[in-house]
Every structure is written in structure tokens, then in C-alpha cells.
Amino acid sequence: MKRLVLAGAGHAHAQVLLNWARQPVPGTELVVVSPQPLAPYSGMVPGWLAGAYRFDEIVVDFPALCAAAGARWVQAELQALDAPRRRLQLSDGNTLDYELLSLNLGSTLQPPSGPPGMLALRPLSQLHDAWGAMLQRWQQDPGDRPFSVTAVGGGAAGFESLLATLVRLRALRPDRQVQGRLLTRGTALLPGVAPAAVRAAQRALVRAGVTPQLGTAWGERSAEGSDLVLWATGAEAHAWQRDAARRGGLAVSERGFIRIDPMLRSVSHPQVYAVGDCAEWATPLPKAGVYAVRMGPVLERNLRAALGQGSAAAYVPQHRFLALLATGDGRAIASRGRFGTSGRWVWHWKDHIDRSFVRRFQLPAA
């Protein structure tokens, strides 16, 4: 009996499990390891922050998928990897051996320590409790002075999370003024987004009373007067990936992301596959969920091939992809290549796409 371990509850692994439920590979034990059973779909997180969705509407239930696929669910976090011995060290103190390993762990953030009210937007698995606790404090706060929210990061995460947070806090406490600002050390807002979409984003910030501060790095002066800081800077690799002693010889990039070949395999250990934000292509791809989604079918095919079923295929990244950004006010922005547009109809389009994606993994009750 061969053992395939899926470490991480990412979009690609959800697709692997769904297809495995329909067509398992004989003679294979499938094990899924992740610290949280409910995995939020990243595209719907801004809508959840804004109050447009309940948490149960945006998550994929991995234990349920495991049950349907005949897989074993292990609720733990990956602490270290011994690639030559094909062994994982887990946060519960146990070890787990494998013949094949697939990593779909996402990314994380390392916000500065010290400032009160710091909320990191990654990893998503830890955001639910932190956001709930913040909202509870907000509703119970007897203060009446203006409340300041600062987003750090000029990409999609910083932009969407700031607008969503302002909408939610203002709705919960219309009696209290909520101010917002966006800081980015970059010289442009939403780099890589179509010019028309950037202009729409700037209009959305004006409607929300936010003036972006470009070319501004976070520091002690920036922290002054911030009651809530949304840390949404660039994606970072997990601690074990950045630690040579804990990654067990696995080849990584300078930033600690797992280097993969066109077949989605580790360039140093072909028994290890990696997809999504935790991995790095030969020419680095943007850290966007759309790539993990597109990698899913290729990953599943190649895992099956490695287990003796069918043939493998190379992953070919798309040159352009559709980005849909929620503005928290019933509107959204669309960007693809040089094309950009916005409006309420874009939000309805985005909502339909996102709900349809999550619905694929909501299995009927037994």
C-alpha cells in the first residue's frame, strides 16, 4: 500500500480530493494534513470581512471531502520535512512517512511585533478567530473618538481588506467615525492591474474617504494613531521552508518558496510536489489563487501518474488572468491584461463565480 500525503488545505488539494472521491487509485492510502478543518476560499474573504457572506458560505470542509474520498484526515501543522527519508514532523508530535507528498500550504505574513491592533491577512486559517475577536472588541468599545484603520500593502489584499473593514466597522457602529488610510512602499497602487481598473480603484478609495500614501514604508511614525493595522504585504514562505534544518534538503528560492519543475515536482526531490503560493516556478508567478486553481487538475493527473495510473502532463501557466476585486460597497472591479471595468454588475458576476466554485466542494449530506 502506497501512501500519498496532501499537506495543506488549498484550492488544488480540494480538487484532488473531489476527483479522488469519484475515482480513487487502488492500492493507495490517501492522508490529508492541515491545521484547520475549514479552509476559506481566498476570493470570498473580502466579502466575508465586509459582512456580505457568513463564514460557512466561504469555506471548504476538508474532513467532509476526506470522508467522501476515503482519505484519512489529520488535524496538525507541518513543522519539518525530512525529504531524503520521506518523513514529516507534525505539530502534534507525531511523524508521518510517505511515498508521495504534495504541498499546497499557501503563504504567510510576518507582521512587526509590538503595535497593538495588528491583524495579519495571512495565513487565512488563523484569520477567522482574530477577526471575530476584533469585531467583538469594536462593538463593546465605549469610546467615541475617531477610529483609524491602516492597511499596509498596495496590492489586492491591502486594497480589498481595507475597504471591506471600513464598510463592516461603519455598519456596526454608525455612531462612531472610522477613518482609513493605505500605505505602500511601492510607487503605484495595484501593480500589474489594468490602468482603467486602477482608476476605478482610486475612485473606490475616494468614496471610502481613503487617500493612499505611495512610497511610504511602515515604521514607528506610521504606527502612531493607528487603532487597527491590516498587514497585507507580499506573501512570505512558512518558517519551516526558510529554515535549512527544518526543510530537510528541499530546494527553495531565495525567499524560501519550494522550487518546482513544469511537472509541479520539487527540483531536488521528485517525490515531492508543490503548488500555489508555497511554490515557485522557474520564472516566478504572481501569488494569486487563480494559479493554484489552474494547477489543481494537472497536479491530480501527475499524482495519479506517479502512482501508476495514466500519464503525466506539464503545467503551462496562463499569461493573463482575470482579477476581480471587491470594493465592499456592492461594486467590484475587473481587470484582465489591458482591460478594466467596474460596477455593481461586476460584483454580481464575481459573486456568481465565487459561489459556484465553493459549491463544487459542498457535498450533499449522507
PEZI-V950928 format. One record per run of one state. SS is the DSSP state (~ for helix, > for strand, _ for the rest). FROM is the first residue (numbers start at 1). TO is the last residue. If there is no record, write none. Layout:
# PEZI-V950928
<<SS FROM TO> <SS FROM TO>>
This chain:
# PEZI-V950928
<<_ 1 1> <> 2 7> <_ 8 10> <~ 11 22> <_ 23 27> <> 28 34> <_ 35 37> <> 38 40> <_ 41 41> <~ 42 50> <_ 51 54> <~ 55 57> <_ 58 58> <> 59 61> <~ 62 69> <_ 70 71> <> 72 75> <_ 76 77> <> 78 82> <_ 83 86> <> 87 90> <_ 91 94> <> 95 97> <_ 98 99> <> 100 103> <_ 104 107> <> 108 108> <_ 109 117> <> 118 120> <_ 121 123> <~ 124 140> <_ 141 146> <> 147 152> <_ 153 155> <~ 156 172> <_ 173 177> <> 178 184> <_ 185 194> <~ 195 207> <_ 208 210> <> 211 214> <_ 215 219> <~ 220 223> <_ 224 227> <> 228 231> <_ 232 235> <> 236 236> <_ 237 238> <~ 239 242> <_ 243 251> <> 252 252> <_ 253 257> <> 258 260> <_ 261 264> <> 265 266> <_ 267 271> <> 272 274> <_ 275 275> <~ 276 278> <> 279 280> <_ 281 288> <~ 289 306> <_ 307 322> <> 323 326> <_ 327 331> <> 332 336> <_ 337 338> <> 339 343> <~ 344 359> <_ 360 366>>
